[in-house]
Amino acid sequence: MIRLVDPTLRAVREDFEPAPRPATLDGARLGLLANGKTHGEFLLDAVVAELSRTYALGEVLRITKPHPSEPPTAAQWRQLAEHSTVVLSAIGDCGSCSSCSVVDGIRLEREGIPSAVLITEPFVPTVQAIAAMNGAPGYGFAVIPHPVTRLAPDLLRERAAQAAPALAALLLGAPALRSPGPTARSADEALAPLRSALAADGVTLTVQVEQGVVRLGLSTADDACATCVLPEPTIHALATRALTDHFGAPVAVELKP
């Protein structure tokens, strides 16, 4: 006997409606749902510190899941439901934990609690697919550059500062970019391969970020190398593609020779 197995997923999809949004985060009782990944708790606390610059937040409940790729325990769900008017969840920086975090967020929304999930850039397609599979194709989330687990505290605070406006917008129901946009450091990271390639031709690439625009400068150590350098339109196109891929959204780029 030959048994045939259908590998397609046949999930029962519930209709998805986001939870009603508050008018402000002033007085909001904030639930922090860390998934147990390295620096998750630190990152969420840093986001709270950033949000506190703008909002008079209420009491904060801190919960860490027993495993990054599993949901909170029943007791933890009860704590979140009883305490929180809004929930922040972090950090999705691998396929399984990102998937589980977005499922947690969708479940919170279905229970009437606005949620905002923070993931890193490589897992945007994964999270989009998981959200669609769970009946919430429009589910929003915030994105920061990868990685997180190896970062020092000052860089983690920088990531939190990048993410805080998008997370607040998600909780309040305002339009939010899925990428927080470039900083000089994150743009440097995105352009590292291009910088190395140009350096092989004796060209130094400098990066500045002003009001969301990445401004690039080129300088050649030896005039004899000028004939070897890629044409400026090509460099501009390569930089624009690298930055757009890195941030998951279009990035304005200016090139000055």
C-alpha positions as CSV (number, residue, x, y, z in Angstrom):
1,M,0.0,0.0,0.0
2,I,1.3,3.5,-0.9
3,R,0.1,6.3,1.4
4,L,0.0,9.7,-0.2
5,V,0.4,12.8,2.1
6,D,-0.6,16.3,1.1
7,P,2.1,18.6,2.4
8,T,0.0,21.8,2.0
9,L,-1.1,23.6,5.2
10,R,-4.8,23.6,5.8
11,A,-5.2,26.0,8.6
12,V,-8.6,27.4,9.7
13,R,-8.2,31.2,9.4
14,E,-10.1,33.5,11.7
15,D,-11.1,36.9,10.6
16,F,-8.6,39.4,11.9
17,E,-9.5,42.9,13.3
18,P,-6.8,44.9,15.1
19,A,-7.6,45.8,18.7
20,P,-9.0,49.3,19.3
21,R,-6.2,51.8,19.6
22,P,-5.8,54.3,22.5
23,A,-5.6,58.0,21.7
24,T,-2.3,58.3,23.6
25,L,0.2,56.2,25.5
26,D,-0.1,58.6,28.5
27,G,-1.1,56.4,31.4
28,A,-0.9,53.2,29.4
29,R,-0.2,50.0,31.4
30,L,2.6,48.5,29.3
31,G,3.3,44.8,29.1
32,L,6.8,43.9,28.0
33,L,6.9,40.4,26.5
34,A,10.6,39.3,26.1
35,N,11.0,36.0,24.3
36,G,14.1,35.0,26.1
37,K,16.6,35.8,23.4
38,T,19.8,37.5,24.4
39,H,19.3,41.3,25.2
40,G,15.5,41.1,24.7
41,E,14.8,42.4,28.1
42,F,17.4,45.1,27.9
43,L,16.1,46.2,24.5
44,L,12.5,46.4,25.7
45,D,13.6,48.5,28.7
46,A,15.6,50.8,26.5
47,V,12.5,51.3,24.3
48,V,10.4,52.1,27.4
49,A,13.1,54.7,28.3
50,E,12.7,56.3,24.9
51,L,8.9,56.3,25.0
52,S,9.1,57.9,28.4
53,R,10.6,60.9,26.8
54,T,7.3,61.6,25.0
55,Y,4.6,59.8,27.1
56,A,3.8,59.6,30.8
57,L,3.6,55.8,30.8
58,G,1.7,53.9,33.5
59,E,2.9,50.8,35.3
60,V,5.2,48.3,33.4
61,L,4.8,44.5,33.6
62,R,7.9,42.6,32.5
63,I,7.5,39.0,31.3
64,T,10.0,36.6,29.7
65,K,8.7,33.5,27.9
66,P,10.1,30.1,28.9
67,H,11.3,29.6,25.3
68,P,11.7,31.9,22.3
69,S,9.8,29.6,19.9
70,E,6.9,28.9,22.2
71,P,4.0,31.0,23.4
72,P,3.8,32.4,26.9
73,T,2.5,30.1,29.6
74,A,-1.1,30.2,30.6
75,A,-0.2,32.1,33.7
76,Q,1.8,34.7,31.7
77,W,-1.2,35.2,29.3
78,R,-3.4,35.9,32.3
79,Q,-0.9,38.4,33.7
80,L,-0.7,40.2,30.3
81,A,-4.5,40.3,29.9
82,E,-5.2,41.5,33.5
83,H,-2.4,44.1,33.5
84,S,-1.7,45.5,30.1
85,T,-3.5,48.0,27.9
86,V,-0.8,47.7,25.3
87,V,2.1,45.1,24.8
88,L,5.6,45.3,23.3
89,S,7.3,42.1,22.2
90,A,11.0,41.5,21.4
91,I,13.2,40.3,19.9
92,G,12.5,38.4,16.7
93,D,16.0,37.8,15.4
94,C,15.7,34.2,14.0
95,G,13.1,32.4,11.9
96,S,11.3,30.5,14.7
97,C,11.3,33.2,17.4
98,S,10.2,35.8,14.9
99,S,7.3,33.5,13.8
100,C,6.3,32.8,17.3
101,S,6.5,36.5,18.3
102,V,4.2,37.6,15.5
103,V,1.7,34.8,16.4
104,D,1.8,36.1,20.0
105,G,1.1,39.6,18.8
106,I,-1.9,38.5,16.6
107,R,-3.3,36.6,19.5
108,L,-3.0,39.6,21.8
109,E,-4.8,41.7,19.1
110,R,-7.6,39.2,18.9
111,E,-8.0,39.5,22.7
112,G,-8.4,43.2,22.4
113,I,-4.8,44.3,23.4
114,P,-2.9,46.4,21.0
115,S,0.6,44.9,20.4
116,A,3.8,45.8,18.6
117,V,6.4,43.2,17.7
118,L,10.1,44.1,17.1
119,I,12.1,42.0,14.7
120,T,15.3,42.3,12.7
121,E,15.5,42.8,9.0
122,P,16.3,39.4,7.6
123,F,13.1,38.0,8.9
124,V,10.6,40.4,7.4
125,P,9.5,37.9,4.7
126,T,9.1,35.2,7.3
127,V,7.0,37.3,9.5
128,Q,4.8,38.5,6.6
129,A,4.2,34.9,5.6
130,I,3.4,33.8,9.1
131,A,1.0,36.7,9.6
132,A,-0.8,35.9,6.4
133,M,-1.0,32.2,7.3
134,N,-2.7,33.2,10.6
135,G,-5.3,35.3,8.8
136,A,-3.7,38.7,9.5
137,P,-1.8,39.7,6.3
138,G,-1.8,43.3,7.2
139,Y,-0.3,42.8,10.7
140,G,2.3,45.5,11.3
141,F,5.6,45.2,13.0
142,A,8.7,47.2,13.6
143,V,12.2,46.4,12.2
144,I,15.7,47.1,13.3
145,P,19.0,46.1,11.7
146,H,20.4,42.7,12.3
147,P,22.1,41.4,14.5
148,V,21.1,42.2,18.1
149,T,22.6,39.5,20.3
150,R,26.2,40.6,19.8
151,L,25.7,44.3,20.4
152,A,27.1,46.4,23.3
153,P,24.7,48.3,25.5
154,D,25.2,51.7,23.7
155,L,24.4,50.1,20.4
156,L,21.3,48.4,21.8
157,R,20.1,51.8,23.1
158,E,20.7,53.2,19.6
159,R,18.5,50.4,18.1
160,A,15.9,51.2,20.7
161,A,15.9,54.8,19.8
162,Q,15.4,53.9,16.1
163,A,12.6,51.5,16.9
164,A,10.6,53.5,19.5
165,P,8.7,55.8,17.1
166,A,7.6,52.9,14.9
167,L,6.5,50.9,17.9
168,A,4.6,53.8,19.3
169,A,2.9,54.3,16.0
170,L,1.9,50.7,15.8
171,L,0.4,50.8,19.3
172,L,-1.5,54.0,18.5
173,G,-2.7,52.9,15.1
174,A,-0.8,55.6,13.1
175,P,1.0,54.7,9.9
176,A,4.4,53.3,10.8
177,L,7.4,52.5,8.6
178,R,8.5,48.9,9.0
179,S,12.0,50.2,8.9
180,P,13.1,53.0,11.3
181,G,15.2,54.5,8.6
182,P,19.0,54.9,8.3
183,T,21.4,56.2,10.8
184,A,25.1,56.9,10.0
185,R,26.1,53.7,11.7
186,S,23.4,51.4,10.1
187,A,24.1,53.0,6.7
188,D,27.8,52.2,7.2
189,E,26.9,48.6,7.9
190,A,24.7,48.3,4.8
191,L,27.4,49.8,2.6
192,A,30.4,47.8,3.9
193,P,30.6,45.5,0.9
194,L,30.5,48.4,-1.5
195,R,33.1,50.3,0.5
196,S,35.5,47.3,0.4
197,A,35.1,47.0,-3.4
198,L,35.8,50.7,-3.9
199,A,38.7,50.6,-1.6
200,A,40.3,48.0,-3.8
201,D,40.4,50.7,-6.5
202,G,41.8,53.3,-4.1
203,V,38.5,55.0,-3.4
204,T,37.3,56.1,0.0
205,L,33.6,56.1,0.5
206,T,32.2,58.4,3.3
207,V,28.7,58.3,4.7
208,Q,26.6,61.0,6.4
209,V,22.8,60.9,7.2
210,E,20.9,64.1,7.3
211,Q,17.1,64.1,7.7
212,G,16.8,60.6,6.4
213,V,18.9,61.2,3.3
214,V,22.1,59.2,3.0
215,R,24.8,61.5,1.6
216,L,27.9,59.7,0.1
217,G,31.3,61.2,-0.7
218,L,34.0,59.8,-2.9
219,S,37.7,60.6,-2.7
220,T,40.5,59.0,-4.7
221,A,44.0,58.6,-3.2
222,D,45.7,58.5,-6.6
223,D,44.6,60.3,-9.8
224,A,45.9,57.3,-11.7
225,C,43.2,55.2,-10.1
226,A,40.4,57.4,-11.4
227,T,40.1,55.4,-14.7
228,C,39.5,52.2,-12.7
229,V,36.7,53.5,-10.6
230,L,33.1,52.6,-11.3
231,P,31.1,55.4,-12.9
232,E,29.2,57.5,-10.4
233,P,25.7,56.6,-11.6
234,T,26.7,52.9,-11.1
235,I,28.0,53.6,-7.6
236,H,24.8,55.5,-6.8
237,A,22.6,52.7,-8.1
238,L,24.6,50.1,-6.1
239,A,24.4,52.1,-2.9
240,T,20.7,52.8,-3.3
241,R,20.0,49.1,-3.9
242,A,22.1,48.0,-0.9
243,L,20.5,50.5,1.4
244,T,16.9,49.7,0.2
245,D,17.6,46.0,0.7
246,H,19.1,46.6,4.1
247,F,16.2,48.7,5.5
248,G,13.4,47.1,3.7
249,A,12.1,50.4,2.3
250,P,13.3,53.0,-0.2
251,V,16.2,55.2,0.9
252,A,17.1,58.6,-0.6
253,V,20.8,58.7,-1.6
254,E,22.9,61.6,-2.8
255,L,26.4,61.1,-4.2
256,K,29.0,63.9,-4.1
257,P,32.3,63.2,-5.9
